[in-house]
Amino acid sequence: RRTHWRLDPNVFASALARHEKSGQPLLDLTASNPTECGFLYAETEILGAIADRRGLRYAPESKGLRSAREATAAYYEGRAGHAHARGSVNPEHIVLTAGTSEAYSYLFRLLCEPGDEVLVPAPSYPLFQLLADLNGIRLVPYSLLYDHGWQIDFAALTAALTERSRAVLLVHPNNPTGSFVNAQEARTLAELCAAREMAIVADEVFLDFADTPARQPTFAFEGRCLTFTLSGLSKISALPQMKLAWIVVSGPVQSAATAVARLEIIADTYLSP
């Protein structure tokens, strides 16, 4: 059942295939690959980094190379959290993954038994449903409302909670609305999750692409409830072929330590990056 998807082309895909076969010009408004959009990259530096001789040596670390996790922790230095605290990230609380899709799979397996529920924003993007299917969990949508800006509908979110709810997923900023979670929303959500022993999963892959000069706060320093903050090089560096992402674990000390220990076993099982 996990993989019993419809695989036949839909009406749009069929029409697109006919158009491309006809040889007519096509203006693709869905193009999202920056390497094909005319940007100039620091080619010498990028290719030089890939050619590092350390790549010839196999020295696996279950959570990812310590040097890479330290570099990831440095990315968060000087950033603000939603509680206006400027903290630091412990490299030992970082787990590297091959993209955020793999990070989601790790977390769904960590947090959920088969049939458990994760709340996801609506609107959002369709990748989550495929990941939920593969991991045997159920997605429950909660609404984002538009009223002088997008915001979480907490009435809808609260109404969607059941005894099988395990986490609330945030996309910060959301795709496709581009909206960020504000400080009040973050506080309310953390208090709600702490009271119900649920986790926050915050997807921050587009955090650096705000339309304002100010840097947006991160969930990586959240301490009120168990929190998993996701990001990765493919979006930050506009290099989609650089499939290296990470999970930052934060929250109450004991809960975070337990989560890291269990995530390390999951990561060691795959040794993906």
Secondary structure as GFF3:
##gff-version 3
##sequence-region A 1 273
A	DSSP	alpha_helix	11	22	.	.	.	ID=ss1
A	DSSP	three_ten_helix	34	36	.	.	.	ID=ss2
A	DSSP	alpha_helix	43	50	.	.	.	ID=ss3
A	DSSP	three_ten_helix	53	56	.	.	.	ID=ss4
A	DSSP	alpha_helix	66	75	.	.	.	ID=ss5
A	DSSP	three_ten_helix	91	93	.	.	.	ID=ss6
A	DSSP	beta_strand	94	97	.	.	.	ID=ss7
A	DSSP	alpha_helix	100	111	.	.	.	ID=ss8
A	DSSP	beta_strand	117	122	.	.	.	ID=ss9
A	DSSP	alpha_helix	127	135	.	.	.	ID=ss10
A	DSSP	beta_strand	138	146	.	.	.	ID=ss11
A	DSSP	beta_strand	150	152	.	.	.	ID=ss12
A	DSSP	alpha_helix	154	160	.	.	.	ID=ss13
A	DSSP	beta_strand	165	171	.	.	.	ID=ss14
A	DSSP	alpha_helix	183	196	.	.	.	ID=ss15
A	DSSP	beta_strand	199	203	.	.	.	ID=ss16
A	DSSP	beta_strand	227	232	.	.	.	ID=ss17
A	DSSP	alpha_helix	233	236	.	.	.	ID=ss18
A	DSSP	beta_strand	245	250	.	.	.	ID=ss19
A	DSSP	alpha_helix	253	270	.	.	.	ID=ss20
###
